[in-house]
Each structure stands twice: as structure tokens, then as C-alpha cells.
Amino acid sequence: MHGGLLGGAWKALFVICGGLLVVLGIRNGQPLDVTVGCLAILVAILFTQSFRRWVTRMQSRNQPEPNYDAPVVIFWRPGCGYCARLKRELGADGAKAEWANIWAHDQAMTLVKAANNGDETVPTVKINGTFHTNPDPVEVRLALSELDRT
């Protein structure tokens, strides 16, 4: 099952149980049951990918559009462990790249999907016009180090 503890079936279970608690709580005059049921439904909503994507979009709506023509563009999204690993392994060199959040910028999402047969696979890195899906950090670091020579 994808999505960890609150993925897939767990979210459905939270919504079903929460809904039952709300209905039975209203029917039996139990406000605590209604409250707990509403909280269960709220937890299921808060842990959905679409909700996290919406929050990311709202938080970054004033950010400028990334420069997609930069020599090295790293496409990423919040919560992506592979993206975090790439950023960590690039260290200070990562600041030389242009970072594009696919959840915050529609054009970034479009470019990533075009490079990955319609999938939102990240990290996807564009190096001198060529897209690389989940590349080895050494390869990205090498491309970034070449920026210093030009």
C-alpha cells in the first residue's frame, strides 16, 4: 500500500468511521461522538495528496516562476524523500541550480509530465536541455561544478 500509515485504506476507514460517529452522535444526542467523527474525517482530508498540493500552491503563490532555461533545473515537490536526498547530497552546490516545485508551478508540472510519460516523477533534473529522472547526485553535482568553469 502506498502512502504510509494514512494512505489508501486508512483514509477510507477514517472517513467511514468518522461518518458513522457523526450520524450516530446526532441521532443519539452525543456531541462528543459528533466531534470525534468530524475530527476523523478532517484527519483523512488533511493527509490527502491533493490537500497538501493545494496548501503548497497557496504558500507559494507569490513566488516568481523559475527560470526553466537555466543550465540546471531541479524539479521537486514537498514531501518527496528522493528530492530531499538529492538536496542534501548536493549541499551548497545545490544553490547553483534552479529549483522548480511542480506543485507550485503549472509549467514545472507540465515539463515533468512531458519528460516522464505523463507521470509526476521527481526529482527530475534538466541538465543543459536534457531531462534525467531521479539522477545520481554525483551527475548533478558534476553539471553544477561545470557552471563555475563557464
N, CA and C atoms as a LAMMPS dump frame, in Angstrom:
ITEM: TIMESTEP
0
ITEM: NUMBER OF ATOMS
450
ITEM: BOX BOUNDS ff ff ff
-5.0000000000000000e+02 5.0000000000000000e+02
-5.0000000000000000e+02 5.0000000000000000e+02
-5.0000000000000000e+02 5.0000000000000000e+02
ITEM: ATOMS id mol type element x y z
1 1 1 N 0.846 -1.183 0
2 1 2 C 0 0 0
3 1 3 C 0.885 1.238 0
4 2 1 N 0.577 2.203 -0.887
5 2 2 C 1.355 3.417 -0.996
6 2 3 C 0.766 4.48 -0.082
7 3 1 N 1.605 5.323 0.506
8 3 2 C 1.101 6.446 1.268
9 3 3 C 1.317 6.329 2.76
10 4 1 N 1.982 5.313 3.236
11 4 2 C 2.295 5.218 4.651
12 4 3 C 1.087 4.891 5.5
13 5 1 N 1.163 5.277 6.767
14 5 2 C 0.141 4.928 7.747
15 5 3 C -1.243 5.416 7.348
16 6 1 N -1.342 6.635 6.803
17 6 2 C -2.656 7.18 6.487
18 6 3 C -2.945 7.118 4.99
19 7 1 N -2.328 6.202 4.29
20 7 2 C -2.558 6.065 2.863
21 7 3 C -3.741 5.163 2.567
22 8 1 N -4.307 5.33 1.406
23 8 2 C -5.334 4.462 0.855
24 8 3 C -6.437 4.03 1.799
25 9 1 N -6.38 2.776 2.234
26 9 2 C -7.448 2.176 3.038
27 9 3 C -7.621 2.882 4.382
28 10 1 N -6.559 3.381 4.953
29 10 2 C -6.669 4.058 6.249
30 10 3 C -7.514 5.32 6.141
31 11 1 N -7.333 6.057 5.063
32 11 2 C -8.124 7.284 4.889
33 11 3 C -9.594 6.936 4.728
34 12 1 N -9.883 5.903 3.941
35 12 2 C -11.273 5.479 3.754
36 12 3 C -11.875 5.042 5.085
37 13 1 N -11.11 4.305 5.879
38 13 2 C -11.578 3.852 7.181
39 13 3 C -11.874 5.037 8.106
40 14 1 N -11.007 6.049 8.086
41 14 2 C -11.235 7.245 8.912
42 14 3 C -12.531 7.934 8.485
43 15 1 N -12.766 8.049 7.184
44 15 2 C -13.962 8.731 6.701
45 15 3 C -15.214 7.932 7.053
46 16 1 N -15.183 6.621 6.842
47 16 2 C -16.353 5.778 7.142
48 16 3 C -16.667 5.794 8.637
49 17 1 N -15.643 5.547 9.459
50 17 2 C -15.871 5.541 10.916
51 17 3 C -16.28 6.922 11.411
52 18 1 N -15.626 7.947 10.874
53 18 2 C -15.989 9.309 11.27
54 18 3 C -17.426 9.626 10.905
55 19 1 N -17.813 9.221 9.697
56 19 2 C -19.189 9.459 9.26
57 19 3 C -20.202 8.74 10.14
58 20 1 N -19.882 7.491 10.492
59 20 2 C -20.783 6.739 11.385
60 20 3 C -20.896 7.41 12.75
61 21 1 N -19.764 7.873 13.282
62 21 2 C -19.8 8.565 14.577
63 21 3 C -20.648 9.83 14.506
64 22 1 N -20.518 10.575 13.425
65 22 2 C -21.308 11.8 13.278
66 22 3 C -22.799 11.47 13.223
67 23 1 N -23.169 10.518 12.389
68 23 2 C -24.592 10.157 12.235
69 23 3 C -25.157 9.622 13.546
70 24 1 N -24.45 8.67 14.152
71 24 2 C -24.944 8.104 15.414
72 24 3 C -24.93 9.137 16.535
73 25 1 N -23.927 9.995 16.542
74 25 2 C -23.862 11.042 17.571
75 25 3 C -25.019 12.007 17.47
76 26 1 N -25.36 12.387 16.254
77 26 2 C -26.511 13.285 16.056
78 26 3 C -27.794 12.567 16.455
79 27 1 N -27.923 11.319 16.011
80 27 2 C -29.134 10.533 16.287
81 27 3 C -29.339 10.313 17.786
82 28 1 N -28.241 10.067 18.506
83 28 2 C -28.327 9.76 19.938
84 28 3 C -28.068 10.973 20.823
85 29 1 N -27.874 12.139 20.232
86 29 2 C -27.642 13.343 21.022
87 29 3 C -26.313 13.322 21.757
88 30 1 N -25.269 12.788 21.131
89 30 2 C -23.939 12.691 21.745
90 30 3 C -22.972 13.636 21.018
91 31 1 N -22.831 14.868 21.515
92 31 2 C -21.973 15.838 20.824
93 31 3 C -20.502 15.415 20.771
94 32 1 N -20.029 14.649 21.737
95 32 2 C -18.638 14.191 21.716
96 32 3 C -18.409 13.241 20.541
97 33 1 N -19.363 12.36 20.282
98 33 2 C -19.251 11.45 19.138
99 33 3 C -19.212 12.23 17.825
100 34 1 N -20.042 13.27 17.734
101 34 2 C -20.064 14.103 16.524
102 34 3 C -18.705 14.774 16.339
103 35 1 N -18.158 15.291 17.417
104 35 2 C -16.858 15.974 17.363
105 35 3 C -15.748 15.022 16.943
106 36 1 N -15.696 13.852 17.56
107 36 2 C -14.666 12.861 17.225
108 36 3 C -14.822 12.408 15.775
109 37 1 N -16.037 12.205 15.337
110 37 2 C -16.284 11.813 13.951
111 37 3 C -15.813 12.876 12.965
112 38 1 N -16.104 14.123 13.276
113 38 2 C -15.655 15.229 12.411
114 38 3 C -14.135 15.309 12.379
115 39 1 N -13.502 15.095 13.518
116 39 2 C -12.038 15.115 13.566
117 39 3 C -11.433 13.984 12.739
118 40 1 N -12.04 12.803 12.783
119 40 2 C -11.54 11.676 11.984
120 40 3 C -11.618 11.996 10.496
121 41 1 N -12.721 12.595 10.081
122 41 2 C -12.872 12.975 8.672
123 41 3 C -11.852 14.052 8.309
124 42 1 N -11.656 15.02 9.198
125 42 2 C -10.694 16.092 8.959
126 42 3 C -9.269 15.545 8.809
127 43 1 N -8.904 14.588 9.647
128 43 2 C -7.57 13.97 9.545
129 43 3 C -7.394 13.303 8.177
130 44 1 N -8.412 12.603 7.723
131 44 2 C -8.322 11.94 6.42
132 44 3 C -8.137 12.965 5.308
133 45 1 N -8.83 14.085 5.397
134 45 2 C -8.713 15.133 4.377
135 45 3 C -7.33 15.773 4.414
136 46 1 N -6.846 16.072 5.615
137 46 2 C -5.549 16.757 5.75
138 46 3 C -4.382 15.924 5.247
139 47 1 N -4.533 14.622 5.199
140 47 2 C -3.435 13.767 4.768
141 47 3 C -3.555 13.329 3.311
142 48 1 N -4.452 13.94 2.563
143 48 2 C -4.545 13.588 1.15
144 48 3 C -3.537 14.402 0.359
145 49 1 N -3.059 13.825 -0.718
146 49 2 C -2.057 14.483 -1.554
147 49 3 C -2.624 15.752 -2.179
148 50 1 N -3.873 15.725 -2.592
149 50 2 C -4.445 16.912 -3.226
150 50 3 C -4.538 18.075 -2.246
151 51 1 N -4.822 17.797 -0.97
152 51 2 C -4.867 18.868 0.024
153 51 3 C -3.472 19.443 0.234
154 52 1 N -2.453 18.562 0.335
155 52 2 C -1.076 19.053 0.516
156 52 3 C -0.647 19.868 -0.693
157 53 1 N -1.071 19.435 -1.891
158 53 2 C -0.74 20.17 -3.109
159 53 3 C -1.38 21.555 -3.073
160 54 1 N -2.634 21.637 -2.621
161 54 2 C -3.327 22.916 -2.522
162 54 3 C -2.619 23.833 -1.526
163 55 1 N -2.224 23.305 -0.371
164 55 2 C -1.518 24.109 0.627
165 55 3 C -0.219 24.648 0.044
166 56 1 N 0.526 23.788 -0.653
167 56 2 C 1.781 24.215 -1.275
168 56 3 C 1.528 25.335 -2.273
169 57 1 N 0.497 25.192 -3.075
170 57 2 C 0.167 26.214 -4.074
171 57 3 C -0.174 27.536 -3.397
172 58 1 N -0.915 27.496 -2.293
173 58 2 C -1.278 28.721 -1.586
174 58 3 C -0.044 29.377 -0.942
175 59 1 N 0.841 28.564 -0.397
176 59 2 C 2.031 29.101 0.262
177 59 3 C 2.996 29.739 -0.733
178 60 1 N 2.998 29.276 -1.967
179 60 2 C 3.999 29.745 -2.921
180 60 3 C 3.412 30.597 -4.044
181 61 1 N 2.212 31.102 -3.856
182 61 2 C 1.573 31.842 -4.95
183 61 3 C 2.279 33.155 -5.271
184 62 1 N 3.071 33.702 -4.355
185 62 2 C 3.791 34.941 -4.626
186 62 3 C 5.233 34.703 -5.069
187 63 1 N 5.633 33.448 -5.195
188 63 2 C 6.99 33.147 -5.632
189 63 3 C 7.093 33.337 -7.14
190 64 1 N 8.222 33.869 -7.602
191 64 2 C 8.377 34.04 -9.049
192 64 3 C 8.491 32.689 -9.756
193 65 1 N 8.127 32.687 -11.02
194 65 2 C 8.242 31.481 -11.844
195 65 3 C 9.732 31.157 -12.005
196 66 1 N 10.109 29.881 -11.853
197 66 2 C 11.523 29.506 -12.025
198 66 3 C 11.996 29.764 -13.455
199 67 1 N 13.305 29.893 -13.617
200 67 2 C 13.914 30.054 -14.937
201 67 3 C 14.15 28.668 -15.522
202 68 1 N 13.241 28.237 -16.385
203 68 2 C 13.331 26.889 -16.945
204 68 3 C 14.436 26.761 -17.993
205 69 1 N 15.032 27.883 -18.386
206 69 2 C 16.134 27.866 -19.348
207 69 3 C 17.493 27.817 -18.667
208 70 1 N 17.519 27.767 -17.343
209 70 2 C 18.797 27.691 -16.617
210 70 3 C 19.519 26.401 -17.009
211 71 1 N 20.86 26.387 -16.906
212 71 2 C 21.614 25.183 -17.29
213 71 3 C 21.211 23.935 -16.494
214 72 1 N 20.896 24.129 -15.205
215 72 2 C 20.474 23.001 -14.369
216 72 3 C 19.19 23.396 -13.64
217 73 1 N 18.112 22.668 -13.939
218 73 2 C 16.822 22.908 -13.284
219 73 3 C 16.424 21.618 -12.571
220 74 1 N 16.175 21.727 -11.27
221 74 2 C 15.779 20.564 -10.471
222 74 3 C 14.289 20.688 -10.148
223 75 1 N 13.512 19.761 -10.672
224 75 2 C 12.07 19.729 -10.424
225 75 3 C 11.824 18.842 -9.205
226 76 1 N 11.075 19.351 -8.247
227 76 2 C 10.864 18.658 -6.979
228 76 3 C 9.443 18.934 -6.493
229 77 1 N 9.077 18.297 -5.377
230 77 2 C 7.818 18.6 -4.695
231 77 3 C 8.001 18.359 -3.211
232 78 1 N 7.239 19.055 -2.371
233 78 2 C 7.319 18.838 -0.922
234 78 3 C 6.959 17.404 -0.555
235 79 1 N 7.633 16.865 0.431
236 79 2 C 7.349 15.52 0.921
237 79 3 C 8.028 14.415 0.139
238 80 1 N 8.787 14.756 -0.877
239 80 2 C 9.476 13.753 -1.689
240 80 3 C 10.82 13.413 -1.046
241 81 1 N 10.945 12.191 -0.581
242 81 2 C 12.186 11.756 0.071
243 81 3 C 13.38 11.745 -0.868
244 82 1 N 13.144 11.384 -2.13
245 82 2 C 14.235 11.366 -3.1
246 82 3 C 14.72 12.787 -3.395
247 83 1 N 13.788 13.737 -3.414
248 83 2 C 14.153 15.144 -3.626
249 83 3 C 14.98 15.649 -2.44
250 84 1 N 14.554 15.29 -1.235
251 84 2 C 15.289 15.706 -0.036
252 84 3 C 16.694 15.114 -0.035
253 85 1 N 16.803 13.866 -0.462
254 85 2 C 18.118 13.218 -0.53
255 85 3 C 19.019 13.939 -1.532
256 86 1 N 18.47 14.273 -2.699
257 86 2 C 19.255 14.976 -3.703
258 86 3 C 19.725 16.321 -3.171
259 87 1 N 18.823 17.067 -2.551
260 87 2 C 19.179 18.381 -2
261 87 3 C 20.264 18.239 -0.933
262 88 1 N 20.107 17.254 -0.076
263 88 2 C 21.092 17.022 0.993
264 88 3 C 22.455 16.657 0.413
265 89 1 N 22.465 15.773 -0.578
266 89 2 C 23.738 15.316 -1.141
267 89 3 C 24.409 16.371 -2.012
268 90 1 N 23.642 17.315 -2.554
269 90 2 C 24.255 18.396 -3.325
270 90 3 C 24.883 19.443 -2.422
271 91 1 N 24.36 19.552 -1.208
272 91 2 C 24.908 20.523 -0.263
273 91 3 C 24.835 21.936 -0.815
274 92 1 N 25.885 22.715 -0.576
275 92 2 C 25.924 24.114 -1.008
276 92 3 C 25.877 24.24 -2.528
277 93 1 N 26.355 23.23 -3.248
278 93 2 C 26.31 23.275 -4.718
279 93 3 C 24.881 23.347 -5.237
280 94 1 N 23.929 22.857 -4.459
281 94 2 C 22.533 22.874 -4.877
282 94 3 C 21.993 24.273 -5.123
283 95 1 N 22.586 25.266 -4.48
284 95 2 C 22.132 26.65 -4.659
285 95 3 C 22.429 27.166 -6.069
286 96 1 N 23.316 26.511 -6.794
287 96 2 C 23.646 26.937 -8.157
288 96 3 C 22.563 26.534 -9.154
289 97 1 N 21.714 25.603 -8.763
290 97 2 C 20.649 25.118 -9.65
291 97 3 C 19.4 25.966 -9.484
292 98 1 N 18.552 25.891 -10.468
293 98 2 C 17.222 26.497 -10.387
294 98 3 C 16.289 25.402 -9.87
295 99 1 N 15.554 25.666 -8.79
296 99 2 C 14.655 24.679 -8.203
297 99 3 C 13.226 25.034 -8.583
298 100 1 N 12.476 24.053 -9.082
299 100 2 C 11.103 24.28 -9.531
300 100 3 C 10.169 23.286 -8.846
301 101 1 N 9.292 23.803 -8.005
302 101 2 C 8.312 22.99 -7.282
303 101 3 C 7.153 22.677 -8.225
304 102 1 N 6.968 21.407 -8.558
305 102 2 C 5.932 21.031 -9.521
306 102 3 C 4.52 21.249 -8.982
307 103 1 N 4.359 21.316 -7.674
308 103 2 C 3.038 21.572 -7.111
309 103 3 C 2.714 23.059 -7.086
310 104 1 N 3.729 23.897 -7.187
311 104 2 C 3.512 25.335 -7.107
312 104 3 C 3.46 26.003 -8.478
313 105 1 N 4.032 25.365 -9.477
314 105 2 C 4.127 25.984 -10.8
315 105 3 C 3.614 25.032 -11.872
316 106 1 N 2.551 25.449 -12.555
317 106 2 C 1.93 24.602 -13.581
318 106 3 C 2.892 24.229 -14.7
319 107 1 N 3.734 25.18 -15.122
320 107 2 C 4.665 24.88 -16.203
321 107 3 C 5.671 23.82 -15.761
322 108 1 N 6.095 23.869 -14.502
323 108 2 C 7.018 22.846 -13.982
324 108 3 C 6.361 21.472 -14.054
325 109 1 N 5.098 21.394 -13.644
326 109 2 C 4.365 20.126 -13.695
327 109 3 C 4.258 19.628 -15.138
328 110 1 N 3.948 20.523 -16.051
329 110 2 C 3.816 20.156 -17.461
330 110 3 C 5.126 19.605 -18.014
331 111 1 N 6.239 20.268 -17.705
332 111 2 C 7.544 19.813 -18.194
333 111 3 C 7.913 18.446 -17.637
334 112 1 N 7.651 18.232 -16.346
335 112 2 C 7.972 16.941 -15.721
336 112 3 C 7.125 15.829 -16.33
337 113 1 N 5.839 16.078 -16.508
338 113 2 C 4.972 15.06 -17.108
339 113 3 C 5.406 14.739 -18.536
340 114 1 N 5.804 15.758 -19.286
341 114 2 C 6.253 15.539 -20.664
342 114 3 C 7.533 14.703 -20.695
343 115 1 N 8.385 14.883 -19.704
344 115 2 C 9.66 14.15 -19.659
345 115 3 C 9.496 12.73 -19.125
346 116 1 N 8.373 12.454 -18.446
347 116 2 C 8.199 11.165 -17.765
348 116 3 C 6.925 10.435 -18.183
349 117 1 N 6.591 10.495 -19.451
350 117 2 C 5.431 9.77 -19.991
351 117 3 C 4.142 10.036 -19.22
352 118 1 N 3.946 11.288 -18.806
353 118 2 C 2.723 11.669 -18.108
354 118 3 C 2.768 11.516 -16.598
355 119 1 N 3.859 10.996 -16.066
356 119 2 C 3.986 10.807 -14.618
357 119 3 C 4.603 12.04 -13.959
358 120 1 N 4.268 12.232 -12.676
359 120 2 C 4.815 13.345 -11.888
360 120 3 C 6.078 12.904 -11.145
361 121 1 N 6.973 12.219 -11.8
362 121 2 C 8.144 11.652 -11.144
363 121 3 C 9.173 12.728 -10.828
364 122 1 N 9.523 12.829 -9.555
365 122 2 C 10.561 13.758 -9.105
366 122 3 C 11.503 13.028 -8.163
367 123 1 N 12.74 13.465 -8.05
368 123 2 C 13.278 14.602 -8.775
369 123 3 C 13.524 14.272 -10.243
370 124 1 N 13.199 15.226 -11.06
371 124 2 C 13.582 15.199 -12.464
372 124 3 C 14.491 16.4 -12.649
373 125 1 N 15.635 16.19 -13.255
374 125 2 C 16.62 17.268 -13.393
375 125 3 C 16.884 17.507 -14.873
376 126 1 N 16.789 18.767 -15.263
377 126 2 C 17.098 19.156 -16.64
378 126 3 C 18.52 19.719 -16.645
379 127 1 N 19.406 19.027 -17.34
380 127 2 C 20.798 19.453 -17.432
381 127 3 C 21.084 19.791 -18.888
382 128 1 N 21.336 21.083 -19.129
383 128 2 C 21.621 21.557 -20.486
384 128 3 C 20.599 21.056 -21.502
385 129 1 N 19.313 21.121 -21.123
386 129 2 C 18.236 20.78 -22.04
387 129 3 C 17.808 19.323 -22.047
388 130 1 N 18.55 18.448 -21.363
389 130 2 C 18.217 17.024 -21.321
390 130 3 C 17.649 16.669 -19.948
391 131 1 N 16.518 15.96 -19.952
392 131 2 C 15.877 15.59 -18.692
393 131 3 C 16.426 14.258 -18.176
394 132 1 N 16.631 14.204 -16.859
395 132 2 C 17.112 12.997 -16.173
396 132 3 C 16.171 12.734 -15.005
397 133 1 N 15.589 11.552 -14.957
398 133 2 C 14.664 11.204 -13.878
399 133 3 C 15.418 10.533 -12.743
400 134 1 N 15.273 11.116 -11.549
401 134 2 C 15.935 10.62 -10.337
402 134 3 C 17.419 10.307 -10.599
403 135 1 N 18.168 11.315 -11.039
404 135 2 C 19.569 11.071 -11.398
405 135 3 C 20.451 10.876 -10.171
406 136 1 N 21.607 10.313 -10.417
407 136 2 C 22.616 10.164 -9.377
408 136 3 C 23.079 11.57 -8.977
409 137 1 N 23.101 11.885 -7.683
410 137 2 C 23.545 13.211 -7.242
411 137 3 C 24.943 13.582 -7.749
412 138 1 N 25.798 12.585 -7.965
413 138 2 C 27.143 12.859 -8.486
414 138 3 C 27.048 13.483 -9.88
415 139 1 N 26.14 12.97 -10.694
416 139 2 C 25.933 13.501 -12.043
417 139 3 C 25.473 14.959 -11.985
418 140 1 N 24.553 15.263 -11.068
419 140 2 C 24.045 16.63 -10.931
420 140 3 C 25.143 17.543 -10.403
421 141 1 N 25.882 17.077 -9.414
422 141 2 C 26.972 17.876 -8.85
423 141 3 C 28.014 18.195 -9.915
424 142 1 N 28.324 17.232 -10.772
425 142 2 C 29.278 17.446 -11.856
426 142 3 C 28.777 18.547 -12.792
427 143 1 N 27.497 18.508 -13.149
428 143 2 C 26.931 19.54 -14.02
429 143 3 C 26.983 20.906 -13.339
430 144 1 N 26.737 20.934 -12.047
431 144 2 C 26.799 22.203 -11.31
432 144 3 C 28.224 22.732 -11.216
433 145 1 N 29.189 21.835 -11.06
434 145 2 C 30.581 22.273 -10.978
435 145 3 C 31.054 22.842 -12.314
436 146 1 N 30.495 22.355 -13.418
437 146 2 C 30.854 22.889 -14.732
438 146 3 C 30.365 24.309 -14.924
439 147 1 N 29.34 24.722 -14.146
440 147 2 C 28.851 26.095 -14.228
441 147 3 C 29.926 27.07 -13.769
442 148 1 N 30.77 26.647 -12.833
443 148 2 C 31.825 27.512 -12.323
444 148 3 C 32.889 27.776 -13.39
445 149 1 N 33.04 26.854 -14.312
446 149 2 C 34.094 26.959 -15.335
447 149 3 C 33.676 27.856 -16.502
448 150 1 N 32.371 28.13 -16.597
449 150 2 C 31.913 28.93 -17.75
450 150 3 C 31.741 30.375 -17.388
